[in-house]
Amino acid sequence: MKTPAATKVTTSAPNSAKFTGTDNPRHLRAITALLHRPMPRENLDTVAGCSNGPELVAELRRRGLELPCKRINFVDRDGFTCRPGVYFLTEADRRKVHQWQARRMNGGAA
C-alpha cells in the first residue's frame, strides 16, 4: 500500500502585513469584542449581530487579520464532550488593529 502524499496546509487568509480596515458595523463590533476577549462562534454571532460568524471571520481574514480558531474541549448541557472553536486575535492582529485605529483617528483612510 502506498503512503499518501502529504497535504499542504493552507489558510483562508492571505499573509498580509497590514490590516486594510473596515467601516462595516458588524466587523467593528466583532473587532471591539475580540480585543476584550476570545469568543466562541455563538457569542461572536450575538455580539456582531450576524448569523454566520465563520463568514464574518473569513471577511476579516481577507482584510489582513489572522484571527485563528482554537478548538477547546467542552461538555455540553447534555453531558456530551464536544470541541467548539474559539476565535481570538493574535498579538500581530492586535498591533494591526491598533495601528489601523490610530490611522483612522488621525484622518487616515478606513
RAURNOR-V423340 format. One record per run of one state. SS is the DSSP state (A for helix, B for strand, O for the rest). FROM is the first residue (numbers start at 1). TO is the last residue. If there is no record, write none. Layout:
BEGIN
ss/from/to
SS/FROM/TO
SS/FROM/TO
END
This chain:
BEGIN
ss/from/to
O/1/24
A/25/36
O/37/38
B/39/40
A/41/48
O/49/52
A/53/62
O/63/68
B/69/71
O/72/73
B/74/75
O/76/80
B/81/82
O/83/84
B/85/87
O/88/90
A/91/105
O/106/110
END
